[in-house]
Structures are given as C-alpha cells and as structure tokens.
Amino acid sequence: MAMAVERSFELGQLHGQVNGRFGSVIINLLTYIPYRLFSNSNSAELSIILTNMFFASLCVVVIFLLINEIFANKRIAFFSAFLYGISPMFLSVTTYGKPQGIEAFFIFLSILLLQYFHKQNSFVKLMASSVMIAFAVTVRESAIIFVPIYFLFYLHPYITAKPPYIKFSKNTFMLRNVFGAALPFVVILSISAYFYLYRVLFKTLFEDNTAIVSYLGLFSKKLPFATQDLLFQVSSLGMVCAVAGVVLLFKRTENKFYGIFFLIWMLSFFYFGNTSNYKPRYLMITSFPFFLFMGHALYALFEKKRVLGNIVFLAVFFLLFGSIHPLIFFRKDFSGEKAFALWLKTQVPKNSSIIAVDDSPFIQYYANLKTEYYPINNPEKLTKWIDTKKQEVKEGLPIYIVGASFIYDRKDIFRRALNNNFSFLYIGSHPIEDYHGASIKFTYYVSHLYKLVSKSPKKD
C-alpha cells in the first residue's frame, strides 16, 4: 500500500495495490499528502498506519451511534461499541498497515445512514449510504459480501412474532428511494468493474491464484480453525453473554427484524471461515453481532444487579484486551518483515533478483531490491521459467531465494525443479514473521536465504 500511495503522489496518477483497492489508495493518499508536506518525509509507512487507526476510531463512534439509533439505549451502545473496539482482531488489525479499519468504517457508516433514512426519510442520506457501501468495496473487495446485508437493511420490514406479522414501509418501495439506494452503488461498482474489479472476480471464480481468496465450500477444512479464532475473538465468557443477548433481544424488542438482521450478518462467518487463504483478520467485521448481543446481555445484567453487571463487563474487557496485549506490545518493538528486508539488503548485491512470494512487497519497499514470482502449480510455465533462470545464472546475475517462497508449492513441483537444476548456497538466516497470520497469534520464525548456483555436471 505504501508503494502504491507514494507512486500515485509522485506520478500524479492513481496506482492500485493487490487486487486494485483504489478506494484504500485514495483515502491513504488524502492523508499522505499533508503528512508528507508537514513531516518532510517521503515514506507513507507511518501515515498508512495512522490512517487505519484514525478510521478504526471513527468506526467505533459510528457503531455507538448506530446501536443507539436502533435501540435508543446508550448503555447497550456503549457496551457493544467499546468491547468490539478492544476485541483482539479489531485492536490488532487496525493498529498496523491493513485497510480493514477503513473498510469497516464505510460499511458501518452505510448502515447508519440507512437507519437515518428510515427514521427521517432523508433521500440525501439514502444516496450517501449507497455511495458508502460501494466505496467500501473499492477499499477491500471482500466488502462485497456485505452488500446483500446492506440491501436487506434497506428493506427494513417490521416483524412481530405474536401474532406473526410482517409489514414494509411504503417509503421502501417508492421508485425514487429504490433508485436512491441502487443507482450510486451500481454506478460506482460499474466503473470499478470496468477498470479492474471484474478481473479480481474472474480470478476468484476461475483461477488458482495465491493472491485471490476463493470459497472452499460450507464445511471446509478451514472452518475448525476459523471457529477457534472466533472464540478467541469473543472469549468464552463473551460467547455466553452473546448467546444470552440473542434471547434477550428477541424477548425485549417488539420488532424482530433487528435480531434477524444481525443473525444473518453472523452467517457471513461461513463464507470468510471457508476461504482458501483464510486468516483470522477476515472475521473482524463478521464478529460484530456477537458484541451487539453481548451488549444486550450486559445491559440486562446491569439493570438487575449493577455491581454484578460491572464485574462481568470488566471480566470480558480483561479477557479480550489481555489476550491481544502481548502481541501488540511485541509488535511495537519488532516488525518481522521490515527487519528481514533490511537484513537481506546487507547480504546481497544491489543488482540481485530475489525469488519471493508474500515477502516481495517488503523486500521491494525496504530493501529496494528486485523480486520475482515463479509460476505456481503450472509445470509447463515453470519449465520455461527455470530455463530462463539457468541462463541468467550462467550470465552472472545473482539470484537468491527466501525460505518462505515454497509456501504455495503444495505439490513440491517448484522445489523439485530447483533441486534438479540448481545448487543452493546458504547465505544466512534472520527472524521474520508471517504477517498474513499475525493478527491474533505470534507467527515469529527464522527465514533462510540461499543463492542459486549452476549445478555441477555429474561425473562418470
């Protein structure tokens, strides 16, 4: 992201990052420009982290306003928004250079503006909400999963259980309002699809690409890991409160739509928890309803026994914050990818080519070295690629490979091809971390660096 923002500023032309994500680039560019002017620093590294933290903070405020608008109860809003704001995934992911904080802000803001529309019948706020949910998709393409949730909230029926009854507001189906909700979204998404988004969706559906997240099915082998991560995110006590909160919400509210809506929101867990490249941070937005239901349970307890309510609230707080504090404290002093890239820079010549996969952006940015990928799970392309590397090594080009390059070589096709054509010269090792999986757990390990050398011909 830092490279995309800096390049956009220097060239005066918008440049995307992984899968485009131009919305994220735009937001970070708007904060990078004044940061660069006043700090006299060309690096966007710090401004990106501060931007994510800023929008995450605003997101917590928006969540408070949303819950208070829906349930007209500031205590429920406070319990829910506060605990969600210090939950492990939210607190971890929004304090380094990932765009989830920005994505979450625009998703929740779109729902808040819809709630204002339903209360005030404001056409301006309706159109603004449509713009917000569309923009969220340009920040991170995974936000498209929340588009059906957005339009479900637009329908906003009044539902009762006794007697069974459902009624829609006449404003919902007014032609003007239907266009107000759909038109800005369709226009923004159509422009995005024309320039880049359709390629991302095509790769997701039809290509085996490590940079693309694809759906594995309802009960994939990833789901047990996602379930464990969700429990870590909410805590055992928090989960008990959330279950109790579901019962209390349906019991205490006459309009059952809100309970149904947030239960449907929770179902997005079965998408994100079953994706090919699943990582804990994918559950950050999905987990929100658990904290909403938690807020209802804590409020009910607070009403009956204030002291006990405060004790349970503090217990959940310490469970959530205490579980993620060590990782955040560790990250304050150690950035694995950055440290590894700076070390690598001291080990190789400037004209080197580094074979790397997930580490590539960090090596390019911090070490200013050329990196390259290899064809993954494609033997035909890999053979041609190997022939090219053999020729480059013979010509004296220094080519190195980092240990994590084999992470996507699940069938050992690449490893065997290298072993058959090159010898490995060990250069050194240095600590690093798997930044993809570092949102709620330590992923510290030691990575090795090797130089590719021509294989000596076998002696008879």
Secondary structure, 3 states (H helix, E strand, C coil): CHHHHHHHHHHCCCCCECCECHHHHHHHHHHHHHHHHHHCCCCCHHHHHHHHHHHHHHHHHHHHHHHHHHHCCHHHHHHHHHHHHCCHHHHHHCCCCCCHHHHHHHHHHHHHHHHHHHHHCCHHHHHHHHHHHHHHHHHCHHHHHHHHHHHHHHHCCEEECCCCEEECCHHHHCHHHHHHHHHHHHHHHHHHHHHHHHHHHHHHHHCCCCCCCCECCCCCCCHHHHHHHHHHHHCHHHHHHHHHHHHHHHHHCCCCHHHHHHHHHHCCHHHHCCECCCCHHHHCCCCHHHHHHHHHHHHHHHHHCHHHHHHHHHHHHHHHHHHHHHHHHHHHHCCHHHHHHHHHHCCCCCCCEEECCCCHHHHHHHHCCEEECCCCCCHHHHHHHHHHHHHHHHCCCCEEEEHHHHCCCCCCHHHHHHHHHEEEEEEEEEEEECHHHCCCCCCEEEEEEEEEEECCCCCC
